Amino acid sequence: MTQTPGTPAERQPTAEETSEPKAEVGVGPWDGQWPEGDHWDPDLLADGDRRNVVDKYRYWKHEAIVADLDSKRHDFHIAIENWQHDLNIGTVVRTANAFLAKEVHIIGRRRWNRRGAMVTDRYQHVRHHPTVEDFVAWAQGEGLAIIGIDIFPDSVPLETYELPRKCVLVFGQEGPGLTPEVHEAAEATLSIEQFGSTRSINAGSAAAIAMHAWVRRHVFGQHV
């Protein structure tokens, strides 16, 4: 910039001044007379609710939200193998919460990266199984069909398979996919049809597609 003698230099705006204002998440303190009911959280009513929840649950106590979700959870479960600390688990948990899965099951390592869950694990029941044998025994005891999602020579298309109402959809970790033990225990193994050059999609994406297929079949009654 060329400065004319005797005139002050034009001040350049700072990065903070030029950046877009950040939108506030959630809602502020309750405006007006407080509502009555045991499910309302007085601290949230007073201070505002900045949680990642749908509008229906604004200002609700955490335990009240979980209880309401428990009253209408769907009949499918989600399981994912976690032998190498799979980073997709957080995303799977978040999606399971969105589609209101009954439970999410972690097979293998107990510890998993919660960052991708975006705190939705507070509202989603998560159960740990140290071994495949433990998981299979649990599923059989609950009368749940074990349905693997992976690409095997005997896999059948998810798009044409009649998903049972009471089932657990199992996903392998990124890279190796489902273990032979889960493959053997599964009532069926389903593949997701792809049309591009890549051989597979990641577990987080596959889980979302499979859960939505269950919802279409058993919530909206859309048969394959």
C-alpha positions as CSV (number, residue, x, y, z in Angstrom):
1,M,0.0,0.0,0.0
2,T,1.3,3.5,-0.9
3,Q,1.0,6.1,1.9
4,T,0.5,9.8,1.1
5,P,2.9,11.9,3.2
6,G,1.2,13.4,6.3
7,T,-1.7,10.9,6.4
8,P,-1.9,8.0,8.8
9,A,-1.5,4.6,7.4
10,E,-4.7,2.7,6.8
11,R,-5.1,0.1,9.6
12,Q,-5.5,-3.5,8.4
13,P,-8.4,-5.3,10.1
14,T,-7.3,-8.1,12.5
15,A,-8.1,-11.7,11.8
16,E,-10.6,-11.6,14.7
17,E,-12.4,-8.7,13.1
18,T,-12.6,-10.2,9.7
19,S,-13.7,-13.7,10.8
20,E,-17.4,-14.6,10.7
21,P,-19.2,-14.5,14.1
22,K,-19.5,-17.9,15.6
23,A,-23.1,-19.2,15.9
24,E,-24.1,-20.1,19.4
25,V,-25.1,-23.8,20.0
26,G,-28.3,-24.5,21.8
27,V,-30.4,-22.1,23.7
28,G,-30.0,-19.6,26.5
29,P,-31.8,-19.4,29.8
30,W,-35.5,-20.1,29.8
31,D,-37.5,-16.9,29.1
32,G,-40.5,-16.5,31.3
33,Q,-42.1,-18.7,34.0
34,W,-40.4,-22.0,34.3
35,P,-42.3,-25.1,33.2
36,E,-43.4,-27.7,35.7
37,G,-42.4,-31.4,35.6
38,D,-39.7,-33.7,37.0
39,H,-38.0,-34.0,33.7
40,W,-36.9,-30.4,33.6
41,D,-33.4,-29.5,34.7
42,P,-33.3,-26.4,36.9
43,D,-29.7,-25.7,36.2
44,L,-30.3,-25.8,32.4
45,L,-33.4,-23.6,32.7
46,A,-31.4,-21.0,34.6
47,D,-28.2,-21.1,32.6
48,G,-29.2,-22.3,29.1
49,D,-28.8,-25.6,27.3
50,R,-25.8,-25.9,24.9
51,R,-25.9,-29.7,24.5
52,N,-26.1,-31.5,21.2
53,V,-29.7,-32.6,21.5
54,V,-32.8,-32.2,19.4
55,D,-35.2,-29.4,20.4
56,K,-37.6,-31.8,22.1
57,Y,-35.1,-32.5,24.8
58,R,-33.9,-28.9,25.5
59,Y,-33.7,-28.3,29.2
60,W,-34.4,-31.9,30.0
61,K,-32.4,-33.8,32.7
62,H,-30.0,-36.3,31.2
63,E,-31.6,-39.2,32.9
64,A,-35.0,-38.1,31.7
65,I,-33.8,-38.1,28.1
66,V,-32.3,-41.6,28.4
67,A,-35.5,-42.9,30.0
68,D,-37.6,-41.4,27.1
69,L,-35.3,-42.9,24.5
70,D,-35.4,-46.3,26.3
71,S,-39.2,-46.3,26.0
72,K,-39.0,-46.4,22.2
73,R,-35.7,-47.9,21.1
74,H,-35.7,-50.1,18.0
75,D,-35.1,-53.9,18.1
76,F,-31.7,-53.9,16.3
77,H,-28.3,-53.8,17.9
78,I,-25.0,-52.7,16.5
79,A,-21.6,-54.4,17.2
80,I,-18.1,-53.5,16.0
81,E,-14.9,-55.4,16.5
82,N,-12.1,-53.4,18.2
83,W,-8.9,-55.3,18.2
84,Q,-6.7,-52.4,16.9
85,H,-8.4,-49.4,18.5
86,D,-10.6,-48.7,15.6
87,L,-11.2,-44.9,15.2
88,N,-14.6,-45.5,13.5
89,I,-16.3,-46.6,16.7
90,G,-17.2,-43.1,17.8
91,T,-18.9,-42.4,14.5
92,V,-20.8,-45.7,14.7
93,V,-22.0,-44.9,18.2
94,R,-23.2,-41.4,17.1
95,T,-25.1,-43.0,14.1
96,A,-26.6,-45.7,16.4
97,N,-27.9,-42.9,18.6
98,A,-29.4,-41.1,15.6
99,F,-31.2,-44.3,14.4
100,L,-32.1,-45.3,18.0
101,A,-30.4,-48.7,18.2
102,K,-31.1,-50.7,21.3
103,E,-27.4,-51.1,22.2
104,V,-23.9,-50.8,20.7
105,H,-21.5,-53.7,21.5
106,I,-17.8,-53.3,21.5
107,I,-16.0,-56.7,20.8
108,G,-12.4,-56.8,21.9
109,R,-10.6,-53.9,23.5
110,R,-12.7,-52.0,26.1
111,R,-11.2,-48.6,25.4
112,W,-12.3,-46.8,22.3
113,N,-11.9,-43.3,20.9
114,R,-15.0,-41.3,21.9
115,R,-14.2,-38.1,20.0
116,G,-16.3,-39.1,17.0
117,A,-19.3,-39.9,19.2
118,M,-19.8,-36.2,19.9
119,V,-21.0,-37.0,23.5
120,T,-23.9,-39.2,22.1
121,D,-22.5,-42.1,24.1
122,R,-24.1,-40.5,27.1
123,Y,-27.5,-41.3,25.6
124,Q,-26.6,-44.6,23.9
125,H,-26.2,-47.9,25.8
126,V,-22.8,-49.4,25.1
127,R,-21.8,-52.9,26.2
128,H,-18.4,-54.5,26.1
129,H,-17.6,-58.1,25.2
130,P,-14.0,-59.2,25.7
131,T,-14.2,-62.0,23.1
132,V,-16.2,-63.1,20.1
133,E,-17.3,-66.2,22.0
134,D,-18.7,-64.0,24.8
135,F,-20.5,-61.8,22.2
136,V,-22.0,-64.8,20.3
137,A,-23.2,-66.4,23.5
138,W,-24.9,-63.2,24.6
139,A,-26.6,-62.7,21.1
140,Q,-27.9,-66.3,21.1
141,G,-29.2,-65.9,24.6
142,E,-31.2,-62.8,23.5
143,G,-32.6,-64.5,20.4
144,L,-30.9,-62.1,18.1
145,A,-29.8,-63.0,14.5
146,I,-26.1,-62.1,14.0
147,I,-25.8,-60.3,10.7
148,G,-22.3,-59.5,9.5
149,I,-21.6,-56.6,7.1
150,D,-18.5,-57.3,5.0
151,I,-17.3,-58.5,1.6
152,F,-16.9,-62.3,1.5
153,P,-17.4,-64.8,-1.3
154,D,-20.7,-65.9,0.4
155,S,-22.0,-62.4,1.1
156,V,-25.4,-61.5,-0.3
157,P,-26.5,-57.9,-1.2
158,L,-27.9,-55.9,1.7
159,E,-30.2,-54.3,-0.9
160,T,-32.1,-57.5,-1.5
161,Y,-31.9,-59.2,1.9
162,E,-34.8,-59.3,4.3
163,L,-33.3,-58.0,7.5
164,P,-34.9,-59.6,10.5
165,R,-36.4,-57.3,13.1
166,K,-34.5,-58.7,16.0
167,C,-30.9,-58.7,15.0
168,V,-27.4,-57.4,15.7
169,L,-25.5,-55.9,12.8
170,V,-21.8,-56.6,13.1
171,F,-19.0,-54.6,11.6
172,G,-15.3,-55.4,11.4
173,Q,-12.6,-52.8,12.0
174,E,-11.0,-50.8,9.3
175,G,-8.7,-52.8,7.1
176,P,-9.0,-56.5,8.2
177,G,-12.8,-56.4,8.4
178,L,-14.8,-59.1,10.2
179,T,-12.8,-61.8,11.9
180,P,-13.3,-65.5,10.7
181,E,-14.9,-66.2,14.1
182,V,-17.7,-63.6,13.6
183,H,-18.1,-64.7,9.9
184,E,-18.7,-68.3,11.0
185,A,-21.2,-67.3,13.7
186,A,-23.2,-65.0,11.5
187,E,-26.6,-66.1,10.2
188,A,-25.8,-64.2,7.0
189,T,-23.1,-61.8,5.8
190,L,-24.2,-58.9,3.7
191,S,-22.3,-56.7,1.3
192,I,-23.2,-53.1,0.2
193,E,-23.3,-52.6,-3.5
194,Q,-20.7,-50.2,-4.8
195,F,-20.2,-48.7,-8.3
196,G,-16.9,-46.9,-8.2
197,S,-13.3,-48.0,-8.2
198,T,-12.7,-48.5,-4.5
199,R,-13.1,-52.0,-3.1
200,S,-14.7,-51.0,0.2
201,I,-16.1,-48.1,2.3
202,N,-15.2,-47.5,5.9
203,A,-17.0,-49.1,8.8
204,G,-18.6,-45.8,9.8
205,S,-20.2,-45.3,6.4
206,A,-21.2,-49.0,6.1
207,A,-22.9,-48.9,9.6
208,A,-25.0,-45.9,8.6
209,I,-26.2,-47.5,5.4
210,A,-27.1,-50.8,7.1
211,M,-28.9,-49.0,10.0
212,H,-30.9,-47.0,7.5
213,A,-31.8,-50.2,5.6
214,W,-33.2,-51.6,8.9
215,V,-35.2,-48.4,9.5
216,R,-36.6,-48.4,6.0
217,R,-37.7,-52.1,6.4
218,H,-39.1,-52.1,9.9
219,V,-40.1,-48.5,10.6
220,F,-41.4,-47.4,7.2
221,G,-42.4,-50.9,6.0
222,Q,-40.5,-50.6,2.7
223,H,-39.8,-54.1,1.6
224,V,-36.8,-54.9,-0.6
